[in-house]
Amino acid sequence: MKTDPVVRCADDLRAVYPKPSFGQGLAFIAVFLVFQLIAEWSGWQWLRVIPFILFLIFLLPVIMRLQRDYQRVINALVCPHCGQAAGKTFTKQGILHLRCQHCGEETRTDSLVLYQGPPTKI
């Protein structure tokens, strides 16, 4: 009986995701509260949006780096059938699959891709 190969990549994909930081969340809340108090005392209501603008300015590069690193790991996955970089991925019932751009074979991985957060190893 022939078994289909499974590409092991969940650990590599999980390593791309940053670890949550309690200190960064606390710092954002502190900055948010300071701007809210200054806006209340000074009467300048436009100051209330500055924490959100700063949040977006700092969050956007993190998201861009995450996408770049995730794509780099995906592009490095090798097709077990022909030995070349697979290059394309798709999900089937939440499980990440590779579709080789050279030989056309589809290969299952050990990654369950949910909508939020890093993939789960199955």
Backbone as CSV, one residue per row, in Angstrom:
resi,resn,N_x,N_y,N_z,CA_x,CA_y,CA_z,C_x,C_y,C_z
1,MET,0.843,-1.180,0.000,0.000,0.000,0.000,0.888,1.242,0.000
2,LYS,0.632,2.134,-0.914,1.419,3.360,-1.049,0.765,4.476,-0.233
3,THR,1.559,5.152,0.579,1.032,6.286,1.347,1.559,7.578,0.744
4,ASP,0.725,8.562,0.754,1.136,9.868,0.241,2.045,10.554,1.253
5,PRO,3.087,11.223,0.775,3.983,11.917,1.707,3.299,13.140,2.319
6,VAL,3.709,13.464,3.526,3.207,14.648,4.213,4.396,15.572,4.460
7,VAL,4.299,16.804,4.014,5.374,17.769,4.205,5.255,18.351,5.608
8,ARG,6.316,18.279,6.379,6.351,18.807,7.744,6.779,20.270,7.702
9,CYS,5.856,21.178,8.007,6.187,22.606,7.945,5.518,23.431,9.036
10,ALA,4.681,22.832,9.858,3.916,23.590,10.856,4.827,24.310,11.841
11,ASP,5.902,23.645,12.281,6.803,24.280,13.246,7.493,25.504,12.647
12,ASP,7.902,25.395,11.379,8.548,26.531,10.711,7.576,27.697,10.536
13,LEU,6.335,27.384,10.186,5.339,28.445,9.994,4.971,29.094,11.326
14,ARG,4.893,28.296,12.380,4.577,28.852,13.709,5.692,29.754,14.217
15,ALA,6.938,29.454,13.861,8.075,30.255,14.315,8.064,31.657,13.727
16,VAL,7.367,31.847,12.614,7.301,33.163,11.971,6.479,34.137,12.806
17,TYR,5.456,33.641,13.486,4.538,34.509,14.219,5.195,35.078,15.475
18,PRO,5.030,36.384,15.716,5.619,36.977,16.929,4.878,36.501,18.179
19,LYS,5.599,36.452,19.266,4.998,36.066,20.544,4.252,37.258,21.129
20,PRO,3.070,37.048,21.703,2.337,38.165,22.309,3.139,38.764,23.468
21,SER,3.077,40.072,23.586,3.842,40.754,24.629,2.894,41.526,25.542
22,PHE,2.899,41.167,26.810,2.071,41.848,27.792,2.534,43.298,27.960
23,GLY,3.847,43.514,27.927,4.398,44.862,28.101,3.982,45.811,26.992
24,GLN,3.957,45.339,25.751,3.550,46.195,24.642,2.070,46.563,24.753
25,GLY,1.246,45.623,25.156,-0.177,45.916,25.346,-0.394,46.920,26.454
26,LEU,0.355,46.761,27.542,0.264,47.687,28.663,0.736,49.086,28.266
27,ALA,1.798,49.162,27.459,2.299,50.456,26.991,1.258,51.154,26.119
28,PHE,0.581,50.400,25.245,-0.452,51.013,24.404,-1.596,51.552,25.256
29,ILE,-2.006,50.805,26.259,-3.090,51.264,27.136,-2.673,52.526,27.884
30,ALA,-1.422,52.565,28.336,-0.933,53.754,29.045,-0.920,54.982,28.132
31,VAL,-0.418,54.822,26.919,-0.401,55.944,25.959,-1.825,56.376,25.637
32,PHE,-2.712,55.416,25.450,-4.107,55.721,25.162,-4.730,56.545,26.289
33,LEU,-4.516,56.123,27.522,-5.097,56.840,28.659,-4.505,58.239,28.820
34,VAL,-3.204,58.377,28.603,-2.572,59.699,28.702,-3.181,60.651,27.683
35,PHE,-3.335,60.203,26.445,-3.924,61.078,25.426,-5.386,61.390,25.724
36,GLN,-6.116,60.432,26.302,-7.509,60.695,26.659,-7.597,61.754,27.759
37,LEU,-6.718,61.655,28.744,-6.710,62.646,29.825,-6.302,64.026,29.327
38,ILE,-5.292,64.085,28.481,-4.864,65.381,27.925,-5.987,65.985,27.091
39,ALA,-6.668,65.178,26.312,-7.774,65.681,25.496,-8.909,66.195,26.369
40,GLU,-9.176,65.501,27.457,-10.246,65.918,28.365,-9.900,67.224,29.067
41,TRP,-8.680,67.345,29.545,-8.274,68.544,30.282,-8.105,69.757,29.377
42,SER,-7.592,69.535,28.164,-7.309,70.676,27.293,-8.495,71.064,26.420
43,GLY,-9.427,70.155,26.230,-10.568,70.441,25.361,-10.275,70.153,23.894
44,TRP,-9.100,69.639,23.580,-8.744,69.296,22.193,-9.154,67.853,21.923
45,GLN,-10.323,67.675,21.401,-10.873,66.338,21.209,-10.139,65.550,20.120
46,TRP,-9.462,66.243,19.225,-8.747,65.554,18.149,-7.579,64.723,18.693
47,LEU,-7.130,65.000,19.916,-6.038,64.229,20.505,-6.441,62.781,20.801
48,ARG,-7.723,62.516,20.857,-8.200,61.164,21.165,-7.864,60.151,20.065
49,VAL,-7.650,60.602,18.835,-7.366,59.671,17.732,-5.880,59.368,17.579
50,ILE,-5.013,60.133,18.206,-3.568,59.944,18.028,-3.108,58.550,18.459
51,PRO,-3.575,57.977,19.583,-3.122,56.610,19.917,-3.461,55.584,18.845
52,PHE,-4.614,55.740,18.203,-4.991,54.795,17.152,-4.119,54.961,15.915
53,ILE,-3.785,56.202,15.585,-2.887,56.453,14.451,-1.506,55.869,14.741
54,LEU,-1.000,56.077,15.963,0.295,55.505,16.341,0.250,53.977,16.311
55,PHE,-0.857,53.408,16.766,-1.024,51.960,16.743,-0.924,51.433,15.312
56,LEU,-1.589,52.093,14.368,-1.539,51.668,12.972,-0.148,51.839,12.377
57,ILE,0.522,52.934,12.749,1.869,53.171,12.221,2.832,52.082,12.690
58,PHE,2.700,51.643,13.924,3.591,50.607,14.436,3.143,49.203,14.043
59,LEU,1.856,49.009,13.812,1.343,47.687,13.480,1.583,47.313,12.027
60,LEU,1.500,48.273,11.130,1.634,47.992,9.701,2.969,47.328,9.352
61,PRO,4.120,47.827,9.836,5.379,47.121,9.521,5.436,45.706,10.088
62,VAL,4.812,45.472,11.232,4.800,44.125,11.820,4.010,43.178,10.916
63,ILE,2.885,43.631,10.413,2.069,42.802,9.522,2.801,42.535,8.214
64,MET,3.469,43.554,7.687,4.215,43.378,6.435,5.369,42.385,6.627
65,ARG,6.083,42.467,7.759,7.181,41.544,8.018,6.653,40.120,8.197
66,LEU,5.534,39.988,8.888,4.927,38.678,9.095,4.565,38.043,7.757
67,GLN,3.942,38.797,6.874,3.563,38.278,5.562,4.792,37.885,4.747
68,ARG,5.836,38.716,4.783,7.061,38.430,4.034,7.729,37.153,4.547
69,ASP,7.864,37.019,5.862,8.513,35.846,6.435,7.695,34.580,6.202
70,TYR,6.371,34.692,6.316,5.481,33.550,6.077,5.628,33.081,4.631
71,GLN,5.633,34.036,3.704,5.757,33.693,2.285,7.129,33.093,1.988
72,ARG,8.159,33.554,2.684,9.502,33.010,2.499,9.548,31.533,2.913
73,VAL,8.890,31.197,4.013,8.847,29.796,4.451,8.054,28.958,3.454
74,ILE,6.936,29.473,2.984,6.115,28.746,2.000,6.906,28.495,0.724
75,ASN,7.623,29.517,0.241,8.380,29.368,-1.005,9.550,28.403,-0.865
76,ALA,10.031,28.172,0.348,11.156,27.262,0.560,10.728,25.799,0.684
77,LEU,9.424,25.526,0.755,8.963,24.138,0.887,9.232,23.370,-0.401
78,VAL,9.768,22.179,-0.248,10.189,21.374,-1.388,9.151,20.290,-1.679
79,CYS,8.877,20.112,-2.942,7.959,19.052,-3.376,8.630,17.698,-3.153
80,PRO,7.961,16.769,-2.445,8.575,15.460,-2.216,8.613,14.576,-3.464
81,HIS,7.885,14.952,-4.505,7.832,14.136,-5.719,8.977,14.447,-6.680
82,CYS,9.281,15.750,-6.850,10.320,16.111,-7.816,11.535,16.778,-7.184
83,GLY,11.436,17.175,-5.914,12.579,17.745,-5.218,12.823,19.224,-5.465
84,GLN,11.929,19.895,-6.186,12.078,21.328,-6.431,11.115,22.102,-5.556
85,ALA,11.301,23.420,-5.469,10.416,24.266,-4.662,8.996,24.184,-5.206
86,ALA,8.050,23.910,-4.314,6.656,23.736,-4.742,6.065,25.043,-5.247
87,GLY,6.196,26.111,-4.455,5.800,27.432,-4.917,4.355,27.824,-4.711
88,LYS,3.416,26.892,-4.771,2.010,27.263,-4.633,1.380,26.485,-3.482
89,THR,0.429,27.133,-2.811,-0.284,26.475,-1.719,-1.782,26.703,-1.872
90,PHE,-2.537,25.840,-1.254,-3.983,26.014,-1.153,-4.445,25.244,0.072
91,THR,-5.635,25.536,0.528,-6.174,24.805,1.669,-7.352,23.956,1.218
92,LYS,-7.429,22.791,1.810,-8.543,21.887,1.557,-9.031,21.448,2.926
93,GLN,-10.242,21.844,3.287,-10.835,21.569,4.600,-9.932,22.087,5.723
94,GLY,-9.301,23.227,5.496,-8.477,23.876,6.495,-7.039,23.389,6.561
95,ILE,-6.714,22.339,5.823,-5.355,21.785,5.844,-4.578,22.359,4.664
96,LEU,-3.387,22.855,4.967,-2.539,23.448,3.937,-1.986,22.347,3.034
97,HIS,-2.085,22.565,1.723,-1.551,21.638,0.724,-0.590,22.399,-0.180
98,LEU,0.380,21.686,-0.717,1.293,22.244,-1.705,0.867,21.779,-3.080
99,ARG,0.991,22.663,-4.056,0.782,22.274,-5.455,2.064,22.661,-6.185
100,CYS,2.802,21.656,-6.612,4.097,21.899,-7.249,3.889,22.567,-8.601
101,GLN,4.637,23.639,-8.817,4.524,24.346,-10.094,5.348,23.668,-11.185
102,HIS,6.141,22.665,-10.809,6.973,21.965,-11.791,6.330,20.665,-12.258
103,CYS,5.915,19.816,-11.300,5.347,18.520,-11.688,3.830,18.466,-11.543
104,GLY,3.230,19.454,-10.865,1.781,19.523,-10.738,1.194,18.662,-9.631
105,GLU,2.012,17.941,-8.887,1.525,17.074,-7.812,1.038,17.903,-6.626
106,GLU,0.013,17.385,-5.960,-0.496,18.018,-4.741,-0.065,17.183,-3.543
107,THR,0.450,17.876,-2.515,0.966,17.195,-1.333,0.384,17.838,-0.089
108,ARG,-0.061,17.016,0.844,-0.621,17.486,2.114,0.514,17.885,3.053
109,THR,0.262,18.891,3.894,1.221,19.268,4.925,0.632,18.931,6.299
110,ASP,1.404,19.195,7.335,0.921,18.935,8.693,0.364,20.197,9.346
111,SER,-0.054,21.165,8.547,-0.516,22.456,9.068,-2.009,22.639,8.870
112,LEU,-2.700,22.882,9.969,-4.107,23.256,9.930,-4.141,24.776,10.000
113,VAL,-4.644,25.407,8.952,-4.627,26.860,8.855,-5.989,27.401,9.247
114,LEU,-6.029,28.087,10.377,-7.251,28.731,10.829,-7.210,30.191,10.396
115,TYR,-8.276,30.913,10.601,-8.339,32.287,10.132,-7.431,33.216,10.917
116,GLN,-7.242,32.965,12.205,-6.436,33.865,13.023,-5.276,33.093,13.642
117,GLY,-4.151,33.744,13.697,-3.009,33.171,14.393,-2.225,32.177,13.574
118,PRO,-1.234,31.583,14.217,-0.361,30.643,13.512,-1.063,29.334,13.213
119,PRO,-0.555,28.586,12.239,-1.164,27.293,11.935,-0.978,26.301,13.078
120,THR,-1.881,25.367,13.156,-1.848,24.330,14.174,-1.241,23.077,13.567
121,LYS,-0.386,22.424,14.323,0.226,21.183,13.851,-0.750,20.034,14.047
122,ILE,-0.956,19.248,12.980,-1.868,18.093,13.071,-1.105,16.802,12.904
